[in-house]
Amino acid sequence: MKLVSLTDDQLFTPLQATIKFSEYWAESICGSKIDFQSGIYIVFSARYNKKEDTVSSLHRLYIGSSACISDRVTRHPKQKKWTGALHRGKSLFFTFADCANEQRERIEAALIFALKPELNKEYSNFFPFGITKVKVIEYDGSSSSHSLGTNDRDVFNQRITDWRSWKKTKLGEE
C-alpha cells in the first residue's frame, strides 16, 4: 500500500502495534532461510563470533519493508551501498518481523524516524502519520517502545504537506 494512495483520515488514525524480530541472519544464508512474507527487515553491520556463535557490535544500516522479504533483501537496489557502509571486520546481517500489509509502511516509517539508520532517507526527517505506538521485541527478548506522531489535526496537516513537498523535490516522486 503506497502512502500517497491513503487519505489524510487514514494517515491520521491512531495505530498501536507490536512486532517481534527474528534472530540475526548472515547475508550469505538469509535468502534461503527467510520464511517471512509481508514484513519489516533491518540490515546491520555486525561482527560474528564463530566460536561463541554470537553477533555483536550491531550498527543499523537500513530499515525496509516488503510484501515478500526474501525477494526484496536478495535483490535490493541498495545492496552495494549496504556493503560499502560496512565497518572494518564486520559483515551484513539481517533481522525480520512479520507485519500485516496494511500496517507495513507506517511501522517502517516509525522505525526509520525513531532509529535513524544510516542509509535511509525517506521518513528519517518526516513522520507523516498520526499517533503511532510501536513496541519492538528483539530476538533476545529485550524490547523498546516508540511513540510518534500527533493528535493535533493542524500540525498533522502541515506535516503531510511538508512531507509530500519534500518527497516530490528530493526523491522525484509525485
C-alpha positions as CSV (number, residue, x, y, z in Angstrom):
1,M,0.0,0.0,0.0
2,K,1.5,3.3,-1.0
3,L,1.3,6.2,1.3
4,V,0.2,8.6,-1.5
5,S,-2.9,6.5,-2.1
6,L,-4.1,6.8,1.5
7,T,-6.5,9.6,2.6
8,D,-5.4,12.1,5.3
9,D,-8.0,10.4,7.6
10,Q,-6.3,7.0,7.1
11,L,-2.9,8.6,7.8
12,F,-4.2,10.4,10.9
13,T,-6.0,7.4,12.5
14,P,-4.0,6.2,15.6
15,L,-2.1,2.9,15.4
16,Q,-0.7,0.7,18.1
17,A,1.3,-2.3,17.1
18,T,3.8,-4.9,18.4
19,I,6.4,-6.5,16.2
20,K,8.8,-9.3,17.1
21,F,12.1,-9.6,15.2
22,S,13.8,-12.9,14.3
23,E,17.3,-14.0,15.1
24,Y,20.1,-12.4,13.1
25,W,20.8,-13.9,9.7
26,A,24.1,-13.6,7.8
27,E,23.9,-12.2,4.3
28,S,25.3,-15.5,2.8
29,I,22.3,-17.6,4.0
30,C,19.5,-15.2,4.6
31,G,17.8,-15.6,1.2
32,S,17.4,-19.3,1.6
33,K,16.4,-19.2,5.3
34,I,13.8,-16.4,5.3
35,D,10.2,-17.7,5.8
36,F,8.6,-14.3,6.2
37,Q,6.4,-12.9,3.6
38,S,5.0,-9.5,4.4
39,G,7.1,-7.7,6.9
40,I,9.8,-5.3,8.1
41,Y,13.6,-6.0,7.9
42,I,16.6,-4.4,9.3
43,V,20.1,-4.5,7.8
44,F,23.0,-4.4,10.2
45,S,26.8,-4.1,10.0
46,A,27.9,-6.6,12.7
47,R,30.7,-8.8,14.0
48,Y,30.2,-12.5,14.1
49,N,32.0,-14.6,16.7
50,K,32.2,-18.1,15.2
51,K,33.5,-19.7,18.4
52,E,30.5,-18.4,20.5
53,D,28.1,-18.3,17.6
54,T,27.1,-14.7,18.5
55,V,26.5,-11.5,16.7
56,S,27.8,-8.3,18.3
57,S,28.6,-4.6,17.6
58,L,25.4,-4.1,15.7
59,H,25.1,-0.9,13.7
60,R,21.8,-0.3,11.9
61,L,22.3,0.5,8.2
62,Y,18.8,0.3,6.7
63,I,15.2,-0.4,7.6
64,G,12.8,-1.6,4.9
65,S,9.6,-3.4,4.3
66,S,8.2,-5.7,1.6
67,A,5.3,-7.9,0.7
68,C,7.9,-10.6,0.1
69,I,11.0,-10.1,2.2
70,S,13.1,-12.9,0.8
71,D,12.9,-11.5,-2.7
72,R,13.5,-7.9,-1.5
73,V,16.6,-8.4,0.5
74,T,18.3,-10.7,-2.0
75,R,17.6,-8.3,-4.9
76,H,17.6,-4.9,-3.2
77,P,18.9,-2.0,-5.3
78,K,20.9,-0.7,-2.3
79,Q,22.9,-3.9,-1.7
80,K,26.1,-2.2,-2.9
81,K,25.5,0.7,-0.5
82,W,24.9,-1.7,2.4
83,T,28.2,-3.4,1.6
84,G,30.0,-0.1,1.1
85,A,28.9,1.0,4.6
86,L,30.3,-2.0,6.4
87,H,32.7,-1.2,9.2
88,R,36.1,-2.9,9.3
89,G,35.9,-6.5,10.3
90,K,32.1,-6.6,10.0
91,S,29.6,-8.4,7.8
92,L,26.0,-7.8,6.7
93,F,23.3,-9.3,9.0
94,F,19.5,-9.1,8.8
95,T,16.6,-9.5,11.1
96,F,12.9,-9.8,10.2
97,A,9.5,-9.3,11.6
98,D,6.1,-10.3,10.3
99,C,3.8,-7.3,9.7
100,A,0.4,-7.1,8.1
101,N,0.4,-5.4,4.7
102,E,-1.9,-2.6,5.8
103,Q,0.5,-1.6,8.7
104,R,3.8,-2.2,7.0
105,E,4.7,1.2,5.6
106,R,3.6,3.1,8.7
107,I,5.6,0.8,11.1
108,E,8.6,1.0,8.8
109,A,8.3,4.8,8.8
110,A,8.0,4.9,12.6
111,L,11.2,2.8,13.0
112,I,13.1,4.8,10.5
113,F,12.1,8.1,12.1
114,A,12.8,6.9,15.6
115,L,16.1,4.9,14.9
116,K,17.6,6.9,12.0
117,P,19.5,4.2,10.2
118,E,22.5,5.4,8.3
119,L,21.2,4.7,4.7
120,N,17.5,5.6,5.0
121,K,16.4,8.9,3.6
122,E,12.6,8.8,3.4
123,Y,11.0,9.1,6.8
124,S,14.3,10.0,8.6
125,N,13.2,13.6,8.9
126,F,9.4,13.5,8.5
127,F,6.8,11.3,10.1
128,P,3.6,11.9,8.1
129,F,1.2,10.0,10.3
130,G,-1.0,10.5,13.3
131,I,-0.3,8.9,16.7
132,T,1.7,5.7,16.2
133,K,2.9,3.5,19.0
134,V,5.2,0.6,18.1
135,K,6.6,-1.9,20.6
136,V,9.6,-3.7,19.2
137,I,10.6,-7.1,20.7
138,E,14.1,-8.2,19.8
139,Y,15.2,-11.8,19.3
140,D,16.8,-11.9,22.7
141,G,13.5,-10.8,24.4
142,S,14.5,-7.2,25.1
143,S,12.0,-4.6,24.0
144,S,11.7,-0.9,23.2
145,S,8.7,1.3,22.6
146,H,8.4,4.2,20.2
147,S,5.6,6.7,20.3
148,L,5.4,9.2,17.4
149,G,3.0,11.4,15.6
150,T,0.5,13.9,16.7
151,N,-3.2,14.1,17.5
152,D,-3.4,17.8,16.6
153,R,-5.1,17.9,13.1
154,D,-3.5,21.3,12.1
155,V,0.0,20.1,13.0
156,F,-0.6,16.8,11.2
157,N,-1.9,18.5,8.0
158,Q,1.2,20.8,7.9
159,R,3.5,17.7,8.3
160,I,1.7,15.9,5.5
161,T,2.0,19.0,3.2
162,D,5.7,19.3,4.1
163,W,6.4,15.6,3.6
164,R,4.7,15.4,0.2
165,S,6.6,18.5,-0.9
166,W,9.9,17.0,0.3
167,K,9.2,13.7,-1.3
168,K,8.4,15.4,-4.7
169,T,11.6,17.5,-4.7
170,K,14.1,15.2,-3.0
171,L,13.0,11.8,-4.4
172,G,11.5,13.0,-7.7
173,E,8.2,11.3,-6.8
174,E,4.6,12.6,-7.2
